[in-house]
Amino acid sequence: MRKQVMAAVILAALSPMAMAMAQSDAPAPAAAPAYDAAAAKAAVATLADELEKNFVFPDTAKRYAAALRTKLAAGGYDGITDGYALATAVTADLQAIAPDGHLAMFAPGGPQSQRVGQPSTQQQIGGAPLPPPAMEQAGMIAPGIAYVRFNGFFGEPEMLKAFTAFLDQHAGAKTLIIDARTHRGGGLDEMDLLFPRIFDTPQAVMIMDTRASFAAQAGPLPFRSLVKVDAPAELARTEHRVTPASPASPWAKTKIYYLTSPRTASAAEHLAAVFKGTKRATLIGETTAGAGHFGGTAPLGGGYSAFIPVGRSYFPGGDSWEQIGVKPDIAVPPERALYEALIREGVPAAQAEALSASHMPTGPMVRRQPGKR
């Protein structure tokens, strides 16, 4: 199975499930398929099985599965005649039992279609504009101040090449501003380019616990920065480790600001938690989304799928940010986060206002709901 990034960054390509990005931008079909009630019910039954086998917390997994099976047996989904309505209803039922920032069922057409309740035209000729690129507006924003905005960590070769060029070209900047206010998740590749440059001490910066029954089916760890360590019998544990560059990079002495919003999710929260735990960066904005359980997309049959969280991430000695988020060090409305960082670095107020406006994200900065993008 080819390596694909998973929503909360950690264990891409580890499962016999068809893993995919939780924030997928794949095009949806031009028209919704006809609703097949039997296939829909079968998909819900398969979801119950998959949750029971793989969801991160076994006790919660049993509650999810039992609730779906009970409602199926009682005909609770019989009145639904639309795949998107079914997926929305199932997601709501699961979230009512135990909220989770990633868990969701998707109708045929996938997450983008689920977002609008109908087939997406996002990538069709004449449709809505494509989503923004993974990396935007990378460069020097003011004397000595480098800036880059990420909308996702998707590990795309061209983006990694561009990020490497940015880091090489601007090494020596006194300040780095990383804008994650519209960051919707991804993987570790971008962090693994950054971390050896900005840290000067080898260390574990994140712990990832996976349900052992799921991990037993998995293949090799997909990132060299992940190291398997001992864990209780019911868990498989890996550490995300940093090995600093040798000789040390000029970035190791750079002051870093990390801009956040309630939309900052998943992999972006992984990075936020690392910055918060190591005190390597100052977080400015609002508390992040609270999507701290990683997993992947499982096919359910009939075109349906579900994102099933199989593990959780947490900073060493800390706890997961699931449903809590990562709090900023400096709390301001997300729209004012860049201005605040620039002012703190001595940029005149008028210039800071202009730069804040010219570098304002075009995407939403509000918390998304599970099953929606």
N, C-alpha and C positions, 0 to 999 in steps of 0.2 A: 504494500500500500504506500502510495507516495505521501511525502510529508505534507501535512496540512495544519494550519494553525488552529488552535482551539480557543474558545472564548476567553478563558482566563489565563491563557498563555502557556500552560505548563506541559501537558502530556500529549502533544500533537502526535497523531499517527500511532497511538499505542493500542488501538482496539480493533477487533474484528468488525465492530460497527463501522459504518461508512462515516468517518469523521469529517467534519467540515467546519468552516468558520461560523461562529454563532451570528456574526454580523454580516452574513454573506451578501455580496452584491451581484450574484448570478442573475441573468435575465430570467424573467418569468414567461410562461407561455402566453400566447396572444389571446386565448380565450379559456375560461374556466371549463374543466371537463364536467360532463354530466354527473350529477350526484348519484353515487351508488351506495345505497343504505347498507347493504351487506358488507361491502368493502370498508365502509366507514366504521361499522361496529367491529369488524375484524381488526382494524387498525388500533382502535381503543383497547381491545383485548391484548394485542401485541404490546402496546405501550405499558399496560399493567405488568406484563411479564418482564419487559426490559427494565422497568423501574425497580421491580423486586430484585432482579439480579444485580443491577449495576449502580443504583443511586447511592450517593456517598454515605448516607446514614441508613443502616439496615432497618432500624425500627421505623423511621419515617417512610422508607421504601415500602414496607409492609402496609402501612396506613394508606399510602397512595394507591397501591395495587388493590387493596380490599375495597376502597371507596369506588374506584372505577368499575370493578367487577360487580359490586352491589348495584350500582346505578344502571349498568348494562342489563343485568338480570331483571331489574324492575322496569325496564323500558324507558329509562330516564332520558335517553337521547333519541327516542323514536320520532318525536315531533320535528326534529331538525331535518331540513331538506337542502342544506347548503354546506359544502365542505369547510368554508371559512367560518361559518357559524358554529359548526361542530368543534373545530380546533380551538376557537375562542372560548367556547363553553367548557371544554375539557381543561384548558389552561387555567381558567378561572376556578374550576373545581379543585385542581391541584394546589393552586396558590392559596385557596381558602383553608386547606388542611395545614400546610406549612409553607410560608412564603419563601421563594428562592429567586434570586436575581437573574437566573438563566433558564430555569425549567419552563418549557413551553412545547406545545404541540403545534405543528404547521400543516396547513392544507396543501393539496397538490399545487405546485407553483412556488412553494418555499416561503422563507421569512419576508421577502419584499412584498409578495402578494398579501401575506397576512397583515402587513403593516397598514394596507389601505382597504382590506376587505374585498379586494377584487384583483384580477390579474394586473401585474405591473406593466406599465409601458415605459419604464425608466430607461431601458436600453434599446428601445425600438426606434426606428426612424420616425421622426416627427413626435416622439414622446418627450417626456420631461428630461431636463439635463441630467447627465451622468453625475453620480456622487463625486465630491471633491477628491483629489488625489490623496494618497496616504501621507505625503509630506508636502508642506506648502511654505512659501515665503521665507525660505532658508537663506540667511545672509547676515551681514552686519546691519543692525537697525539704528545704531548710534555709535559714536566713537568708543571702541573698546567693548561694545555690547553685541554679542551674537544672538540671533533669534531663529527659532525653527518651530513650526506648528505641525503636529502629527494628528491625523484623523484616524489612524490605525497603524498597528504593527503587523503587517501582512507578509514580511519576509520576501518581498518581491526582489529579484536580483537587481533590476535597474534602480529601485529605490534604495537598496542597500549600498549600491555603488555611489549613488548621489549623496547619501548620508555620510559615507566614508570620505567623499570629496569635501563635503562641508566641514567635517571634523578636521581633516588635514589642512584645509585652506585657512581655517580660522583658529587653529591652535595658537594659544597665546592671548586670546581674548580675556579680558579681566572678568567678564560676566557672561553667562550663558542663560538665556531664557528659553525654556521648553514649554510650549503652549499645548496643553492637553485638554482644553475646554470642550473640544468636540471629538475627542479620542474614543472610538467605539470598541476597542479591543484588538486582539491579535495574538502574537507569539513572542518569543524571546530574542529573535535574531537582532533586532535593532538595539535592545538592551545590551546584548553581548558584544556589540560594536562599541557602545558607549562606556560600559563599566570598566574595562581594563584601562581606559584613559583617565577616568575621573576619580578612581580609587587608588590609593597607594599602599593598601594593606590587604593581603589575601583574607577572604572571609566568606562565610555563608550569609547571603542576603535574603534568602527566603526558604521556607520549608513547605513542601507539598506532600500532603498525605492523600493516598488513593485507597479506595476500597480494595482489599487484597484479592477478593474474588474476581474483580475486574482486571486488576493488574496482572493476574496470573495468565490472562489471555493475551497480554500485550507483547509487542516486539521490543527491540532495543530502544533505549532513550534517544530521542531525536535531536537533542542539543548537547554538545560537548560540555557545556557549563552545568549540566545536571549530573549529580552523583548520587547513587543509591546508598542509603545508610540503614542501620538497624532500626526496627520499629516493632511495636506490639504485633501479635500474630494476626490481628484482623486488618492490619494496615500494610501498605507498601509506601515507603517514605523516600523522597529524594530531596536533596538540597540544591538550590541554585547558588553556585559559587562564583566568586570573582577572583581572577588571577591578574594582578596589575601588570601593565606593560613594563618592560625592562629594555632600555632605561625608562624612567618615569616620564609620562606625557606632560606637557605644559598644562593640559586640562586638569591635572590633579590639583592645581592651585587656583582654579577658576571658581568664582562665586556662582552658584546656580540658583535660579528661581524656577519653580514648576507651577504652572497655572492650571487651576482645576475648576470644575463645575459639577452640578448634579448629573451631567451627561458623561463625565469622565468615568469610564467603566472598564472592568475586566483587567486586561493587560496593563492599561493605563493606571489602574489602581494597584497592581503589582508594583509598578514603578513608583507610584506615590508612597506605598508602604515602605519600600526600600529607602527612599529619600527621607521619609519621616523617621524610620527606625535608626538609620545611620547618621542622621542629622547632616547629610551631605548636601541637601538643598533646602530652601525655604519654600513652603507651599503657600500660594496665594490664591484666594477665590472662595469657593464654597465646598462643603463636604461632598465627596464623590458618591457614585451611584449605589454602592453596596452590593456589587456582584462579584462575590469572592469564591464561588465554587466553579471549578473548571470541569470540562467534559467535552462532549461532541455530539454530532447529529446522527441519530439512529434511524434507518428506514423502517417504516411500519407496514408497508404494503399499500397498494392502491394509490400510490403517489404521496401518501402522508409521511411525515417524519416528525421527530421530536428532538429537542436538545435536552440531553440527560446529563446532569452534573454527576461526576464520579469521584471527585476529590475536592479538597480545600487547601488554600494557601494561607500562610501566616508568617510574619516576621519572627525570627528566632526569639523565644521568650515572650512573644505576644500572642494575639489571637486573630482569627479571621476577621475580615472586614465585611463579610456577608451581612446584608440588611442594615449595616451600620455605616459603612463608608469610611473613608480616611479624612479626618478633619484637617483643614488648612492651619498653618501656623499664623497666617494673617487673614482674617475673614473679611472679605469684601464681596459685593455682587460680581459675578463672573465678568460682566461687561467692563468692570473697573480694574480687573486684575493686572492687565498689562500696564495700564497707567500707574498703578501702585508700585509695580516693580521698577519702572523707569524713574519715577520720582525718587525712590529709595537709592537709585544709582546716580542721582544728581542731575538727571535730565530736566531742563526747565519745563515748567508746567505747560506752557503753550505747545512746546514741541512734543511733550509726552501725550497731550490730548490728540494732536495730529497723528502721531504714530499709533496710538490706541485705535483711532478711527480707521486708519488705513490697513491695520492688521486685525480688524475685528473678524472673527469667524463668520462664515455665511451659514453654517449649519446650526441646528438647535443646541442650546445649552441647558436644556431641562431634562430631568430624569425620564428615561424611556420606561415603558411598562413591559414586563415579560411577554414575549410573543409578538412584540411590536418593535419597529426599528426606527 
